[in-house]
Amino acid sequence: MSTYEKLRQHALRTGDPPHSLANKLADMLGVELTQKVVVAGFKRAFPSLPLPVLLEAGGWHRVSDGDMPDSEFDALLGELIAMDLAGGG
């Protein structure tokens, strides 16, 4: 099972918000949390996420000089990740 499949399973099991999933993914990959981890990693883990939305998520304050707070990051991605996990993405 790939790291991305493991992240999907973790998300299904825990219902963690996107900011926690991003941190978990970086930990699982053994890398620093970056825009690349968020964009590329979430696209592999949750394939139905639209690329423009993932690129917008790159403005999250934890991975860029952007000012997007955790709450906005979660609001941007949370429902889309849930839909992907439910197979309706």
Secondary structure as UniProt FT lines:
FT   HELIX           3..14
FT   HELIX           18..29
FT   HELIX           35..36
FT   HELIX           37..41
FT   HELIX           42..45
FT   TURN            47..48
FT   HELIX           51..57
FT   TURN            58..59
FT   TURN            61..63
FT   HELIX           70..85
FT   TURN            86..87
//
